[in-house]
Amino acid sequence: MAQLYQVKRGEERITKEVAVLLAGHVDTPGVEQTLTENVSTSGARVKTTRQWAPKEQLLIGSSSVRVMSLARVVYCEPLKGGCFAIGVEFLEPTGQWVVNPPVSVGQYLRK
């Protein structure tokens, strides 16, 4: 029986919906417009209507945060309603997927 190892993530992901485009699916050509569930500087969890295979490469980009990256699918989990959630690792990111949140007025006044 194969032994499974759990790898701890090197950085925390931030819950953030970002409109993205996915391209490069082997069986379903074209571009899919969808949303991330969370992001980090090295990857994201993305909702998708397509089933992706682990290690499959794709292009992910967003015009709203001006980023693009070649990415690798780490996992693909089925969701309710026939959709999937994929975890992707950014291989060649351009731009910043994660930007520090702005300081709130209350935090600024307390300093």
Summary of the structure (lengths in Angstrom):
residues: 111
radius of gyration: 15.9
end to end distance: 56.7
largest distance: 58.4
contacts: 272
relative contact order: 0.21
helix: 8%
strand: 43%
